[in-house]
Amino acid sequence: MKLTEFDPRWLEDNGRKVGIVFTSPTNAKWRQTCFFVPSPRMFACDACRGLDEWKCPHSQSGLVEAAGVDPEWFQGCTVGIAWTVHGPLDFAVLTITPSIDGSAGGLWHGFITNGEIR
């Protein structure tokens, strides 16, 4: 299966691509994330505490919402974890290591290699 079949979207922080969010291959109701930089907090950074924490632009939920995804239906990453991208930032040929493991939440665990979901 191609990653492009799962509505992938870039997660951007100040115009820089810092990760992706895509429809889970095992449950189309949910989205899964993967960050290329140490993943931020799930909801609010220190500067945004006390504000609308779902909309903190520095958090996983804020980056997901900015990508046009409902933040109530995404599986976030452990804070501080980052994946490695090999090759260009192009969904058709994207390779990410190590695997993306959403199994703790009942979602997909697998690899994205040369734009393929395995």
ZIDAHU-V757501 format. One line per field, one symbol per residue. psi: psi as a letter, one per 40 degrees, with the letter a starting at -180 (. if undefined). burial: # if it has 16 or more other C-alpha atoms within 10 Angstrom, else .. A space follows every 10 residues. Layout:
psi = ???
burial = ???
This chain:
psi = iideeffiii hhhfehheai hihheegedi iiihieihhi idchiddehe agddeheeid ddddddefhh eefihiihhe iiihhhaigh ddehhhiaih geddeeaiha ihhfeih.
burial = ..##.#.### ##.....### #####....# ######.### #####..#.. ..######## #######.#. #..####... .##.#..... #.####...# ##....#### #######.
